[in-house]
Each structure stands twice: as C-alpha cells, then as structure tokens.
C-alpha cells in the first residue's frame, strides 16, 4: 500500500515533514542513477533483496533496513519473490542538520534493534491524517522529529561489506551464507554449490573480497549477534550465540570480545545507555 501524506499549503515552511509511506509494499526492482529528491528510510519485513549504493552491495533481509540520502545514485532489487518493505520518505529545512547531529549521514544498510518501529510510526501517521484535529501539519512535523530520534537510537550501520561489484561467485556464496549463517557450513558444501574445487573457490573469494570465507562467515555471525542482542533482551548471550551459529557459549564470548573489545553482555549494556 502506498499512502501519500496530505500536501499542506505551508509544508515547505515546516522544519520536518513526511512525504509518502509505502506499507507492506512488495518491492520491485528500482534503479536511480541520479537518486531521488528526498530522504528515505526503508525496513524489510519479509524476503531478501540487494541494495547498491556508494559502489557497495548489501544484502537486505528481514529485520534490516536501509537509508538513502537525496540525489545519490542507487539501486535496490528483490532476490526473492516476497521481498516486502516499509518506506518512509521525509524532508524539511532542518533535515540535514538533524541527521548530522544524530550521526545518520551515510546511505547504506542498517540493522534495527526495534523491529516494531516502522509499524508504530506508520500507524501513528495514518491516525493523525484520519483525525479531525487542527494543525495536522505541525503534529506530523513533531512526529517526524520523534521518528528520526527513535530511529537513531535503534540502528547500527552494517560496516562489514567487502563486496564492491557484482562478482557472481561472491554474490552466490555470500547470499548462501546470509541464508544459512546459523547452521554448520563446510567449505566442501560451498564448493559443491558453486561447482568449483575447494581450494580454487577459496582463492577466488579471497582475491575478490580480501577475506577468507570462514573469516567472512564469522564477521557475518557477529553482526547478526550484535543485532539480536539488542532485539531480544530477554534471551541470554549463550542463546544468541547459538542462534547465530557459534558452537559453544565460551567460543562465542571469546570471538565476540576479540572482535569488539567487550563481552556480549557488555555490548548489550553499553548500547542501552544511549
């Protein structure tokens, strides 16, 4: 569903304003070589897709989202038939300064620790539009401000992304790892998948990404662990490690601390101070 926010006469004078909303939108392929005119946040509720922006490719799956700055070349494409997104487009005179203050200046993919954020705000925006209250534009402007503050509190940039171009071997392997990272994965299994010898496959992947396949898989599991630690505070660190494919709680804790400098519980406590 596509919902156009009412074009109030004085909208251009508001510090922040919504433009339109896509709710439960079955996403088609989009390619914009000159970008769009406004800021946009997306959130994936089903399926898988790819985002290409700043010469980097990111896999976007359920529980993840992406942010796009105005007038920046990009494309996003479904890789499954059910790729479904929410989208909120916004702009306003203080948009750039506020986003800078919130450290949300970089287009790209993000993990969300609050997976209900978009549903809540889309419902709130539609309720305001359907109401008979006066000064709807001002109320929506305030809601946009709160949306951006709450978004900043719950997103983490997916920095780990070595794929800079459409290398089909790398895309096939990384897509498989994204879908199966929580499982036991062997290099022999991957070699059969791509129909290459194990050593040749590993050499090609390392040349294209500067990472070993096992190194990539470990970083991928850690990124998902960071996200799940914040999404599910009721689960123990050991349970999160198991969900992300780590063989034992002690191994998960050791690898996590080596990579991030804190324990899984320390990461959770530190992140919730914001």
N, C-alpha and C positions, 0 to 999 in steps of 0.2 A: 504494500500500500504506500502511495506517495501522498503526503499531506503538505499543502502549501500554507505557510503561516500568513495570516492576513496582512496585506501591504498597507499599514497605517501611513497616513499622509506625512507624518513627521518622523518616519522611521529612520531617515538618513541623519537626523539630528540626535538620535539616541546613542549612548556610548557603546551599547552592545545590542544586537538584535538577531533573532533567528530568521532564517530564510525559508527553509523547507526541511521536511523529515521524510526519510524512507523507513518504513516499519515492516519487518519481516519480508524484505524485498529479495526475491530470487534473482541473484545478481548475474547480469550478462557481462560479456567482455567489454571493457572500456579502454580506449587508447586516446590520450590527450597530449599531443606533442607540445602544446603551449600552455597546458594546465587549465584550471578553472578560475573563475573570478573571485571566489570566496574561500574562507577556511572551512574545512570539513573533518569531522570525526566519524569513523566507522567502527562497528563492533560486529564480530562474526558469531552467529547463534547456531549455525549448522554448516556442515560440509567443509570443503577445503578450496583454497584459491591461492593465487600468487599476486604479489604487489611488486612492481618495478618502479623505483624512484631513486634519484641520485646515483644511477648506474649500479644499483644493488637490487637483488631479488630476495624477497622474503616470502616464506610460506605462511599463509594466514588460515588458521583453523579455529574451531570453536573455543571461545573464551579469550581470543586475541582480538586486536583491533589495529587500526592504522589512522594516522593523522596526515593531512595534506595541506600544505601552505598554498596560498593563491599563486597563480601564474607560474607553476613549477611543473615541468614535463613529467608525466607519469602514465602508468597503465596498470589495470588490475583485471585479473582473468580467473574464471572458475576452473578448477581442475577436477571437480566432482559436480554431478548434475544437480545437487541440492545445496550449493553454496548460497547461504542466506545471510543477509546483512541488515543491520540498522544503520542509518546515517543521519547525522545532524549537521546542517550547514548553518554557518553564522558569520557575522561581520560586525563592524562598528568602529567608531573613532578611536577607542582605547584598546582594540583587539591586539594589535601588535605589541604595545607596551605591557599589557597584562600578561600575554603569553610569554614575553621575555622575562617578566618578573617571576612567573611560575616555572621557568626553565622548560617550556614547551615550544621550542623554536625549530625543531628538526622534523621534517617529514619522514615517515617510515612506520615500521611496525612496533607495536607495544603489547605487553601483557597487562591484563586487567585483574586486580585483586578483588574488585567488586563487580561481579558478573550481572548484578541487577540494576546497575547504574542507568543504562540506557532505557530500560523498560520503565523505570520510575520517572525519569525526566520526560520521556515522550508522553506518558500518561498525564503528567502534570501540565505539559504544554497544551495538549488537546483539551483538557478540562478548562484551562484558562480561556482558550479560544471559544469553547462552547458556552461559557458563562455570560451573564448579562452585566458583569461588573464594568465600571468606568475605568478609563486609563489602562486598558489591556496592554497597550504598548509598553508602558512603564513597568507593569508587572512582569511581562515577558523579558524585558531587559534585565530586571533583577534576577529572574530565573536563569537567564543565560550566564550571568556572572557566577551564580552558585554552581551551575553545571560545570563551568571551567575550573572553579576551585576544587570541586569534588573529583573531577577527572584527574587533576594534578596530584591529588592525594593517593590515587589508586592505580596509576600506570607506571610501568617500568619499561624503558627502551630495550628492545632486543638487539643488543650490540653485537652479539655473535652472529656474523653473517658474511662468510667468506666468498659467497657466490656472486661474482660481478658480471657474469654474462651467461647466456643460455647455452651452457655446455650440457648436452643432453645426457651424457653419462652421469655427471654430477647431479643433475636435476633428478634423474631416476633414483640414484642412491639416496640423496637427501630426502626426497619425498617418501621413500620406503622407511627410512629411519624416523621421520616425523610420525608416520602412522604406527610404527612398531617399537618406539623407543623404550616402552615399559616392559618389553619382552626380552628373552635371551636371544641375541642376534650374533650369528657367527659370520666370519669373513667368507667361509666356504658357501654359506647360504646366499650371500650377496653376489658372489662370483657366478653362481648358477643363475641368479636373477638377471644379471647383465650379460651373460653368455661370454665371459672372459675368464682367463686364468686368474687365480687369486693374486699372484704377485703383480701381474700386469695391471689389474684393476686398481690395486693399492697405489702403484706408481703413477697411474693417470690421475687418480683422485688427489694425491699429494701435489702433483705438478699444477693442477688446476686451482687448488684451494689453499695450498701451503699448510694443510692439516692432514694428519693421518685419519683414516676412517674411524678408528677407535677414539682418537682424540676428539673428533667432531661429535661422535655419539655421546661421549662423556660431557662435553660442554652443553649439548642439547638437553641431556638429562638434568644437568644442573640448572639450566634456565627454567625448565618446567618445574623443578623442585622449588626454586625461588618463588615462582608464581603460585604454586599450590600451598606453600607455607603460609602465604597471606590470604589466599582464597578460603582455606579451610582451617581456621584457628583451632577448631575442636579436635583435629587429628594430631597425633604425636609426630615428632620428627621421624621416628622409625617407620611409621605408616606412610609418610610422604616419600621417604626413600624407597620403600618397596613399590609404591605406585609409579615411581619414575625409573624402575629397572635396576636399582642398586641391590647387590646380592646380600648385603648384611647391614644392619644399623651402624656398626663400627666402621665399616668401609665407607659408607655414605658420609658419616661425620668427618672422617679423615680427608676424603676427597673434597668435601664442601669447604672445610676450613683452609685447606691448602689453596683452593682456587679463590675464595672470597675473603679469607682472613678472619672469619668468625665462624662459630658453630651454627648449625641450622636454627637452634633456638635463639642464639644471639642475633642472627639476621632477622628473625621474626620480631624480637623485642625492639631492635634498632629501628626497623621500618615502621613500627606502630607508634613511634614517638612523634612522627610528623603531624 
